[in-house]
Amino acid sequence: MATNSDLGKRGNKRGATAKLSREEIVQAARQLIEAEGPDALSMRRLAGVVKSSPMALYHHVDGRADLLAAVLQVICAELPRPLLPDDPQERMVRLASLVQQVMLQNPWSLEILSTNTAFGPDSLWFLEEFLAAAREAGLSEEQAGLALLSSWRVMIGNVAVALNLRAIRASEADPWFAGIGKDSAERAPLFASIAPRWLELDNECSPESALGPIIAAIIADARSRCVDEPVRAAV
């Protein structure tokens, strides 16, 4: 993990900004995130780290979202390509599980993963592999696109829930439903009966284990649809 002293070693004067490259800026942004957390990353803060000015950084990056996307690309590039199952449906589940793991390890990635800026050369392999598996599973090009879009939303939702529950466990706070009142219990008796065991049940419903039946359902749903218009690239 980078330290504050490490972050301050890039350049000793503003005259060095002309020699800055996009790669150096992205690396400094990554170190800043690792040292101080994603909330510390701003163009002004990063400019101070690299001994530059915020406006000078805009010659290399478009802003915070572009920086986060670039950092994520570096992380993706460092990941070893996994061995994937031969069965196409199992392959789709495995790919989705890998993406969820990256999100859980880098929670700040949720900030940009709903935008096209998150996809670059080092993450396109996932999209290509997922679509290829969907086609091999018998889906048309349009149906495969629908399966990818639906699965992507499931992945984002799974990770968001997992992160929220992680925060609950870390704080040792009771979930909002732990103190469900008598009136609410009478209105929703089934929920009231399982609410005290909510976190326990969550252990049996991890983001990974939930993907199998969901993707199977997504494939079945995509097969039943007749798509007339090409699927748009935005997710």
C-alpha positions in Angstrom: 0.0 0.0 0.0 1.3 3.4 -0.9 2.2 5.9 1.8 1.8 9.7 1.9 5.6 9.9 1.4 5.4 7.6 -1.6 2.7 9.8 -3.1 4.8 12.9 -2.8 7.8 11.6 -4.7 6.4 12.5 -8.1 8.1 15.6 -9.3 9.5 18.4 -7.1 8.3 21.4 -9.1 5.5 22.4 -11.3 7.9 22.6 -14.2 7.8 18.8 -14.2 4.2 18.7 -15.3 5.1 18.8 -19.0 6.8 15.4 -18.5 3.7 13.8 -16.9 2.0 11.0 -18.8 -1.5 9.6 -18.5 0.1 6.4 -17.2 1.9 8.2 -14.4 -1.3 10.1 -13.4 -3.3 7.0 -13.3 -0.7 5.2 -11.2 -0.7 8.2 -8.8 -4.5 8.0 -8.6 -4.4 4.3 -7.8 -1.8 4.9 -5.1 -3.9 7.7 -3.6 -7.0 5.4 -3.5 -5.0 2.6 -1.9 -3.5 5.0 0.7 -6.4 7.2 1.6 -9.5 5.6 0.1 -11.6 6.6 -3.0 -13.1 9.7 -1.3 -9.7 11.3 -1.3 -9.4 11.2 -5.1 -10.2 14.5 -6.7 -8.4 16.4 -9.5 -7.2 19.0 -7.0 -5.9 16.4 -4.5 -4.2 14.4 -7.3 -2.7 17.6 -8.7 -1.0 18.2 -5.4 0.3 14.7 -5.3 2.0 14.9 -8.7 3.1 18.5 -8.2 0.9 19.8 -11.0 -2.2 21.9 -11.4 -5.7 20.5 -11.9 -6.0 22.1 -15.3 -2.8 20.5 -16.4 -4.2 17.1 -15.5 -7.1 17.6 -17.8 -4.7 17.4 -20.8 -4.4 13.7 -19.9 -7.7 12.7 -18.3 -11.3 13.9 -18.5 -11.9 14.0 -14.8 -12.6 11.8 -11.8 -14.8 9.2 -13.6 -12.1 8.8 -16.3 -9.5 8.4 -13.6 -11.5 5.7 -11.8 -12.2 3.9 -15.1 -8.5 4.0 -16.0 -7.5 2.7 -12.5 -10.0 -0.1 -12.9 -8.5 -0.9 -16.3 -5.0 -1.3 -14.7 -6.5 -3.6 -12.1 -8.2 -5.7 -14.8 -5.0 -5.9 -16.8 -3.2 -7.4 -13.8 -5.7 -10.1 -13.3 -4.8 -13.6 -14.7 -7.1 -15.0 -17.3 -9.1 -17.8 -15.6 -9.7 -21.3 -16.8 -13.4 -21.3 -17.8 -15.8 -24.3 -17.8 -16.7 -26.0 -21.1 -20.4 -25.7 -20.4 -21.5 -22.3 -21.7 -24.0 -21.6 -19.0 -21.5 -22.5 -16.3 -19.0 -20.3 -18.1 -21.4 -17.3 -17.9 -21.8 -17.9 -14.2 -18.1 -18.1 -13.7 -17.4 -14.9 -15.6 -20.1 -13.0 -13.7 -18.7 -14.3 -10.4 -15.3 -13.0 -11.3 -16.6 -9.6 -12.1 -18.4 -9.5 -8.8 -15.2 -10.4 -7.0 -13.4 -7.5 -8.6 -16.3 -5.2 -7.6 -16.2 -6.4 -4.0 -12.5 -6.0 -3.8 -12.8 -2.5 -5.2 -16.2 -1.1 -4.0 -15.5 2.3 -5.5 -15.8 0.6 -9.0 -19.6 0.7 -8.6 -19.4 4.4 -9.1 -18.5 4.0 -12.7 -19.5 0.5 -13.7 -22.9 1.6 -14.8 -21.2 3.8 -17.5 -19.6 3.0 -20.8 -16.3 4.7 -19.6 -15.7 1.6 -17.4 -15.1 -0.6 -20.4 -11.7 -0.6 -22.1 -9.4 -3.0 -23.8 -8.5 -5.0 -20.7 -12.2 -5.6 -19.7 -13.6 -6.2 -23.2 -12.5 -9.9 -22.9 -15.1 -10.5 -20.3 -17.9 -9.0 -22.5 -16.7 -11.0 -25.5 -16.4 -14.3 -23.5 -19.8 -13.8 -21.9 -21.5 -13.1 -25.3 -19.7 -16.0 -26.9 -20.9 -18.3 -24.1 -24.4 -17.0 -24.5 -24.3 -17.7 -28.3 -23.0 -21.2 -27.6 -25.9 -21.7 -25.2 -28.2 -21.2 -28.2 -29.1 -17.5 -28.0 -29.2 -15.2 -31.0 -26.9 -12.1 -31.1 -29.7 -9.9 -29.8 -30.8 -12.4 -27.1 -27.1 -12.7 -26.0 -27.0 -8.9 -25.6 -30.2 -9.0 -23.5 -28.7 -11.7 -21.3 -25.5 -9.7 -20.8 -27.5 -6.5 -19.9 -29.7 -8.4 -17.5 -26.8 -10.2 -15.9 -24.9 -7.0 -15.5 -27.7 -5.4 -13.5 -27.9 -8.5 -11.3 -24.1 -8.3 -10.7 -24.3 -4.7 -9.7 -27.3 -5.4 -7.4 -25.6 -8.4 -5.8 -22.5 -6.4 -5.0 -24.4 -3.4 -3.7 -26.3 -5.7 -1.3 -23.2 -7.6 -0.2 -21.4 -4.3 0.5 -24.3 -3.0 2.6 -24.4 -6.2 4.6 -20.6 -6.0 5.0 -21.0 -2.5 6.5 -23.8 -3.8 8.8 -21.6 -6.6 10.1 -18.6 -4.3 10.5 -20.6 -1.8 12.6 -22.4 -4.5 14.6 -25.6 -2.4 14.1 -28.9 -4.2 13.9 -30.5 -4.3 10.5 -33.5 -1.9 10.1 -35.9 -4.9 10.2 -34.5 -6.3 13.5 -36.8 -4.1 15.6 -40.0 -4.8 13.5 -43.0 -3.7 15.6 -46.1 -5.6 16.4 -48.2 -3.7 13.9 -45.8 -4.4 11.1 -45.5 -8.1 12.1 -49.3 -8.4 11.9 -49.2 -6.9 8.4 -46.3 -9.0 7.2 -46.2 -12.1 9.4 -44.0 -14.1 6.9 -41.3 -11.5 6.8 -41.5 -10.9 10.5 -40.8 -14.6 11.1 -37.6 -14.6 9.0 -36.3 -11.1 9.8 -34.3 -12.1 12.9 -32.4 -14.6 10.8 -31.8 -12.3 7.8 -28.1 -12.1 8.1 -27.8 -15.8 8.7 -29.9 -16.5 5.6 -27.6 -14.1 3.7 -24.7 -16.4 4.3 -26.5 -19.1 2.3 -27.3 -16.6 -0.5 -23.9 -15.2 -1.4 -23.5 -13.2 -4.6 -21.8 -16.2 -6.2 -24.3 -18.8 -5.3 -27.2 -16.7 -6.4 -25.8 -16.3 -10.0 -26.5 -19.9 -11.2 -30.3 -20.0 -11.1 -30.5 -16.3 -12.0 -28.5 -16.7 -15.2 -30.4 -19.8 -16.0 -33.6 -17.8 -15.8 -32.1 -15.0 -17.8 -31.1 -17.4 -20.6 -34.6 -18.9 -20.6 -36.2 -15.5 -20.7 -33.9 -14.3 -23.5 -34.7 -17.4 -25.6 -38.4 -16.6 -25.3 -38.0 -13.0 -26.6 -38.2 -11.8 -30.1 -35.9 -8.8 -30.5 -36.4 -6.6 -33.6 -33.9 -3.8 -32.8 -30.2 -4.2 -32.1 -29.2 -4.1 -28.5 -27.6 -0.8 -27.6 -24.1 -0.8 -26.2 -24.9 1.2 -23.1 -25.3 -0.8 -19.9 
